[in-house]
Amino acid sequence: MSELRTERLLLREWRESDLGPWAAMNADPEVRAHFPEVLTPERSAASVARFQADLAHRGWGWWALEVRATGEFIGMTGLHPVDAAMPFTGVEAGWRLTRSSWGHGYATEAGEATLAFGFSTLGLPEILAVTTATNLPSQAVMRRLGMTRDPADDFDDPEVPNGPLHRNVLYRISAGEWAAVRQR
């Protein structure tokens, strides 16, 4: 798998040195506010092992994200096939960043690189993005990427118990819509 580069970011394979910052990020209640729970260091390490295996197998997946100028690890971004338990199918784009990297436009920049890869390299017809109905910052990133939401597609996550994180929203963008967004 080749790395993806943007003006400020590097989307790359995971390194051993990412484990500590990844675990710290997943132990941060604010970073995990739209997830059912924070993760233990062991569960964070297991997730990295899955990410590495997916990247090795498919050549794409959830990449580690770093700031090119400093080499600082700031989270993850990428593409992943939608989980089988979901009420829809396709490929999902996503991102999760350290709290210190919020508000710098990194999620949008990484999302643009991810969508470009998905449409240009993988030839995907459509890319989806999912978040809780309460995660307004992530929904704002989706809109900045040109993704749109049809409230009829909103759903209850079958893997999350009833509560504020149970209701989810689905955003999508087609290859044609992405091409139109890029030409503006």
Secondary structure by P-SEA (a helix, b strand, c coil): cbbbbccccccccccccaaaaaaaaaacccccccccccccaaaaaaaaaaaaaaaaaccccbbbbbcccccccccbbbbbccccccccccccccccccccccccaaaaaaaaaaaaaacccccccbbbbbbcccaaaaaaaaaaabbbbcccccccccccccccccbbbbbbccaaaaaaaaac
